[in-house]
Amino acid sequence: MTLTVGTFSTTIPPGSFKGSKGSAAGPFKFEGTINGVALEVKIALTNTGLRQYSLQAEASSASLTGTTNPVPVTLTIGDDTSSTSINAEIRS
């Protein structure tokens, strides 16, 4: 999975997400450090009929230099890619 938020991009290796015990539908969570950036990423199913998911991400020590709201966000999982813009809380 590759997550790009403004000027920051990171790839979370396959097999890094952990799911809820007893649930194949998740939610799935990654907590760890990649290239010096502490990450917490959660993917949860929001609509089973439409197979829609939500993504929540929080990072510490990520460089967002030059990033302003609204922030472009791109998520790539395998060969599926989706983009949107959000208003992010950017702290120095």
Contact map, one row per residue, 1 for C-alpha under 8 A:
11100000001111000000000000000000000000000000000000000000000000000000000000111100000000000000
11110000111100000000000000000000000000000000000000000000000000000000000000111000000000000000
11111000111000000000000000000000000000000000000000000000000000000000000011110000000000000000
01111111110000000000000000000000000000000000000000000000000000000000000111100000000000000000
00111111100000000000000000000000000000000000000000000000000000000000001111000000000000000000
00011111100000000000000000000000000000000000000000000000000000010011001110000000000000000000
00011111100000000000000000000000000000000000000000000000000000111110000000000000000000000000
00011111110000000000000000000000000000000000000000000000000001110000000000000000000000000000
01111111111000000000000000000000000000000000000000000000000000000000000000000000000000000000
01110001111100000000000000000000010000000000000000000000000000000000000000000000000000000000
11100000111110000000000000000000000000000000000000000000000000000000000000000000000000000000
11000000011111010000000000000000010000000000000000000000000000000000000000000000000000000000
10000000001111110000000000000000000000000000000000000000000000000000000000000000000000000000
10000000000111111000000000000000000000000000000000000000000000000000000000000000000000000000
00000000000011111100000000000000000000000000000000000000000000000000000000000000000000000000
00000000000111111100000000000100000000000000000000000000000000000000000000000000000000000000
00000000000001111110000000011100000000000000000000000000000000000000000000000000000000000000
00000000000000111111000000011100000000000000000000000000000000000000000000000000000000000000
00000000000000001111101111111000000000000000000000000000000000000000000000000000000000000000
00000000000000000111111101110000000000000000000000000000000000000000000000000000000000000000
00000000000000000011111000000000000000000000000000000000000000000000000000000000000000000000
00000000000000000001111100000000000000000000000000000000000000000000000000000000000000000000
00000000000000000011111111000000000000000000000000000000000000000000000000000000000000000000
00000000000000000011011111000000000000000000000000000000000000000000000000000000000000000000
00000000000000000010001111100000000000000001100000000000000000000000000000000000000000000000
00000000000000000011001111110000000000000011100000000000000000000000000000000000000000000000
00000000000000000011000011111000000000000111100000000000000000000000000000000000000000000000
00000000000000001111000001111100000000000111000000000000000000000000000000000000000000000000
00000000000000001110000000111110000000011110000000000000000000000000000000000000000000000000
00000000000000011100000000011111000000111100000000000000000000000000000000000000000000000000
00000000000000000000000000001111100001111000000000000000000000000000000000000000000000000000
00000000000000000000000000000111110001110000000000000000000000000000000000000000000000000000
00000000000000000000000000000011111111100000000000000000000000000000000000000000000000000000
00000000010100000000000000000001111111100000000000000000000000000000000000000000000000000000
00000000000000000000000000000000111110000000000000000000000000000000000000000000000000000000
00000000000000000000000000000000111111000000000000000000000010000000000000000000000000000000
00000000000000000000000000000000111111100000000000000000001111000000000000000000000000000000
00000000000000000000000000000011110111110000000000000000001110000000000000000000000000000000
00000000000000000000000000000111110011111000000000000000111100000000000000000000000000000000
00000000000000000000000000001111000001111100000000000000111000000000000000000000000000000000
00000000000000000000000000001110000000111110000000000011110000000000000000000000000000000000
00000000000000000000000000111100000000011111000000000011100000000000000000000000000000000000
00000000000000000000000001111000000000001111100000001111000000000000000000000000000000000000
00000000000000000000000011110000000000000111110000001110000000000000000000000000000000000000
00000000000000000000000011100000000000000011111100111100000000000000000000000000000000000000
00000000000000000000000000000000000000000001111100111100000000000000000000000000000000000000
00000000000000000000000000000000000000000000111111111000000000000000000000000000000000000000
00000000000000000000000000000000000000000000111111110000000000000000000000000000000000000000
00000000000000000000000000000000000000000000001111100000000000000000000000000000000000000000
00000000000000000000000000000000000000000000001111110000000000000000000000000000000000000000
00000000000000000000000000000000000000000000111111111000000000000000000000000000000000000000
00000000000000000000000000000000000000000000111101111100000000000000000000000000000000000000
00000000000000000000000000000000000000000011111000111110000000000000000000000000000000000000
00000000000000000000000000000000000000000011110000011111000000000000000000000000000000000000
00000000000000000000000000000000000000001111000000001111100000000000000000000000000000000000
00000000000000000000000000000000000000001110000000000111110000000000000000000000000000000000
00000000000000000000000000000000000000111100000000000011111000000000000000000000000000000000
00000000000000000000000000000000000000111000000000000001111100000000000000000000000000000000
00000000000000000000000000000000000011110000000000000000111111000000000000000000000000000000
00000000000000000000000000000000000011100000000000000000011111000000000000000000000000000000
00000000000000000000000000000000000111000000000000000000001111100000000000000000000000000000
00000001000000000000000000000000000010000000000000000000001111110000000000000000000000000000
00000011000000000000000000000000000000000000000000000000000011111000000000000000000000000000
00000111000000000000000000000000000000000000000000000000000001111110000000000000000000000100
00000010000000000000000000000000000000000000000000000000000000111110000000000000000000000000
00000010000000000000000000000000000000000000000000000000000000011111000000000000000000000000
00000110000000000000000000000000000000000000000000000000000000011111101000000000000000000000
00000100000000000000000000000000000000000000000000000000000000000111111000000000000000000000
00000000000000000000000000000000000000000000000000000000000000000011111000000000000001110000
00000000000000000000000000000000000000000000000000000000000000000001111100000000000011110000
00001100000000000000000000000000000000000000000000000000000000000011111110000000000011110000
00011100000000000000000000000000000000000000000000000000000000000000011111000000001111000000
00111100000000000000000000000000000000000000000000000000000000000000001111100000001111000000
00111000000000000000000000000000000000000000000000000000000000000000000111110000111100000000
11110000000000000000000000000000000000000000000000000000000000000000000011111000111000000000
11100000000000000000000000000000000000000000000000000000000000000000000001111111110000000000
11000000000000000000000000000000000000000000000000000000000000000000000000111111100000000000
10000000000000000000000000000000000000000000000000000000000000000000000000011111000000000000
00000000000000000000000000000000000000000000000000000000000000000000000000011111100000000000
00000000000000000000000000000000000000000000000000000000000000000000000000011111110000000000
00000000000000000000000000000000000000000000000000000000000000000000000001111011111000000000
00000000000000000000000000000000000000000000000000000000000000000000000001110001111100000000
00000000000000000000000000000000000000000000000000000000000000000000000111100000111110000000
00000000000000000000000000000000000000000000000000000000000000000000000111000000011111000000
00000000000000000000000000000000000000000000000000000000000000000000011110000000001111100000
00000000000000000000000000000000000000000000000000000000000000000000111110000000000111110000
00000000000000000000000000000000000000000000000000000000000000000000111000000000000011111000
00000000000000000000000000000000000000000000000000000000000000000000111000000000000001111100
00000000000000000000000000000000000000000000000000000000000000000000000000000000000000111110
00000000000000000000000000000000000000000000000000000000000000010000000000000000000000011111
00000000000000000000000000000000000000000000000000000000000000000000000000000000000000001111
00000000000000000000000000000000000000000000000000000000000000000000000000000000000000000111
